[in-house]
Amino acid sequence: MKAAILPQSAESALLDYTDLDAPSVYSDSQVLVRLKAAGVNPVDIKLCSNPSYFPIQLPFVPGFDGSGIIEARGTGVEDFELGDEVYFCKCAFHGESGTYAEYVNVDQSLLAGKPRNLEFADASAIPLVLITAWESLFDRISLQSGQTVFIPAGAGGVGHIAIQLSKMAGATVITTVSSREKADFVRSIGADQVIFYRQDDVPATVMQLTGGAGVDASLDTVGGEVFDQCIECTRYYGDIVTLLQPGQKTDWSSARLRNHRISLELMLTPALSGLDKHLQRQGDILRKCREHFETGRLRIHLAKTFPLAAANEAHSFLQQQAPAGKIALLID
């Protein structure tokens, strides 16, 4: 099979497009998926740039998100049939392979039926950002109807899904963007208030929009100064969840005074630590949200696609262009 791999030498973050032996179904609970598309995420780039930081073995097939067709299944697989179209997030650690390839083994607990109204490329872009946004808003924050949530970088992969989930929950959304085009985009998916972070004082604007009280909750997908802004924007006894590790320069005095509840979100934790129950929970999120994509309550924005052979170009585009929504690799 064809695959884009991080080679044994890994002298740079560049991937090699090469031939590998196709995997076989080696577990009763696994299926063999013929991939049609793979989502591209910032973590893929981080992994290729610093492979020693992650529990992987070189040569390595990256890629966490995928969508395709089941071609074989283990004897214990009961919920899926040959030919089923599926989407999933598989965190390829501890000797596992990822989705930048024509075939991959996936445990049935991670699988969900592909939303029937979506192309494979669109479906492949969903899982990681959907799981991250869902866990952040509902497992960490417990967002409620009537609350106001601040979601910086709302046009990004996690951000644009988080906006839609927040609106489904009945919350008011304040977000930030860098351009008029992105402002139009986030408004089209439900953002109530949009701040241009390059020209506006973000905390001051948020406080003005909330009558000086601050938002009930903030979801930081950027880190650094944006996390610090979330502290300034969040009300007394409010919630902040961040996808990044707060920096050493963060001044915690304001968060302490306001009695903020700070949460950390890393959707990779179950795969990194072998927590099967939580992996099952992530599969449940995909299965639950399938209907929301089919009815149009949720939608994924796919900014651009690349062929699998152009995985390096896809990584460069994501890094340099910071597009709205997601990008994906097409696998023929």
GIKA-V558497 format. One record per backbone hydrogen bond with DSSP energy under -0.5 kcal/mol. CO is the residue of the C=O (numbers start at 1). NH is the residue of the N-H. If there is no record, write none. Layout:
{{CO;NH} {CO;NH}}
//
This chain:
{{1;20} {2;102} {3;5} {3;18} {4;62} {5;7} {5;16} {6;59} {6;60} {16;5} {16;18} {18;3} {24;26} {27;30} {28;76} {28;77} {29;108} {30;74} {31;33} {31;106} {32;71} {32;72} {33;35} {33;104} {34;69} {36;331} {37;67} {38;329} {39;65} {40;327} {41;44} {41;45} {42;46} {43;47} {44;48} {45;49} {46;50} {50;53} {51;54} {54;56} {55;94} {60;6} {60;62} {61;98} {62;100} {63;99} {64;90} {66;88} {67;36} {67;37} {68;86} {69;34} {70;83} {72;32} {74;77} {76;78} {81;84} {84;70} {84;86} {85;114} {86;68} {87;112} {88;66} {89;91} {90;92} {91;93} {93;96} {99;101} {100;4} {102;35} {104;33} {106;31} {107;110} {108;111} {110;89} {112;87} {115;118} {119;123} {120;124} {121;125} {122;125} {123;126} {123;127} {124;39} {126;130} {127;131} {128;132} {129;133} {130;134} {131;135} {132;136} {133;137} {134;138} {134;139} {135;139} {135;140} {136;141} {137;143} {144;147} {147;172} {148;216} {148;217} {149;151} {149;174} {150;219} {151;176} {153;156} {155;325} {156;160} {157;161} {158;162} {159;163} {160;164} {161;165} {162;166} {163;167} {164;168} {165;169} {166;171} {167;170} {170;146} {172;149} {173;192} {173;193} {174;151} {175;195} {176;154} {177;197} {179;183} {180;184} {181;185} {182;186} {183;187} {184;188} {185;189} {186;191} {187;190} {193;175} {195;177} {195;197} {196;199} {196;200} {200;202} {201;205} {202;206} {203;207} {204;208} {205;209} {206;210} {207;212} {208;211} {210;213} {215;235} {216;239} {217;150} {218;220} {218;241} {219;152} {219;221} {220;243} {223;226} {224;228} {225;229} {226;230} {227;231} {228;232} {229;233} {230;234} {233;215} {235;238} {238;261} {239;218} {240;263} {241;220} {242;265} {244;246} {247;250} {250;252} {252;256} {253;257} {254;258} {255;260} {256;259} {258;237} {260;262} {261;240} {263;242} {266;269} {268;272} {269;273} {270;274} {270;275} {274;276} {275;278} {275;279} {276;280} {277;281} {278;282} {279;283} {280;284} {281;285} {282;286} {283;287} {284;288} {285;289} {286;290} {287;291} {289;293} {290;294} {291;295} {292;296} {292;297} {292;298} {300;302} {301;303} {301;326} {304;328} {306;330} {307;310} {308;311} {310;314} {311;315} {312;316} {313;317} {314;318} {315;319} {316;320} {317;321} {317;322} {318;322} {326;303} {326;304} {327;40} {328;306} {329;38} {330;308} {330;332}}
//
